[in-house]
């Protein structure tokens, strides 16, 4: 550890109710874990009569959600009483903005750092609530666009720091490369551009016939192939070209990326930095949109396309596959960027600097245990 001090990991269940949460498929099984009840979904139903019922019970659901958010914040705090720096990772739902803002209201001697992975619907619907971050000693975001958004919401600029998502930098591989890879994140059907990718595959199949490349799909959405995604591939007539790897261990993800020719990240929302960093580290050229924080990770090494444009995506894929020199140049440049900007050693150093600034802002200073 760079700090030379004890690091305590604290985890809890999310509220998705998916396989990852139900079976506790966590990366680090040694963390201090506490279980909390699930909150009923607040997604608006599509059926008219269900929407009417939903509107009637929504205030009660919101009250339950707020109460559980407050309880979760207090429970989390109870595990961190001896820490001098507490780094709260805000994701969604169970660890979304409601919990964070409740947590920031609680008394605490430790320097408080919030790392925001994604904005949730609550804070986007009510931008003024984001001023609650000003009660943190520091806020870490994973892209410049996220920082700009927070400042627009009224968060003090000096509190917000961009620290990119890091990656392992594997040794260069001489394995044969073939096919395409697409990363579906935690929710493959939302904001990842899956429909654009599958439509692009249909265009490529029409143009190249038997020479069409295969597409391997992975993500952190569970080990089962989502029925809606599978149906979409079948409806577009490209199901025979798709290899569903779904949720795989990190080492398998890097092995897959070192054996692939092109990574596709046509995201329209969410966060694409994890996959972009991993692809870059593997020397895997990336065709992506300028969304989801991806430009911060790829810079001028990315091959950029417009959102929701399968024809352009298909054209860029074919151009790259048919030009070995262009592919090699893209591979070399993206790997070099990863080595210079995205290694975990560098990201750790950048994160530690934020912790040190947060502690310096607290009376007494000095870093010890980090949670």
Secondary structure, DSSP 8 states (H G I E B T S, - for coil): --S-S-B--EEE--SS-SHHHHTT--S-TTSEEE-----------SSHHHHHHHHHHHHHHHHHHHHHHHHHHHHHHHT-TT-SEEEEEE-SGGGSHHHHHHHHHS--SSEEEEEES---HHHHHSGGGGGGGGGSSEEEESSHHHHHHHHHTT--GGGEEE----B-----------SEEEE--S-TTSSS-HHHHHHHHHHHHHHHGGG---EEEE-SS-SS--HHHHHHHHHTT-GGGEEEEES--HHHHHHHHHT-SEEEE--SSS--HHHHHHHHHTT-EEEE-S-TTHHHHHGGGSEE--TT-HHHHHHHHHHHHT-HHHHHHHHHHHHHHHHHHTBHHHHHHHHHHHHHHHHHTSTT-----B-
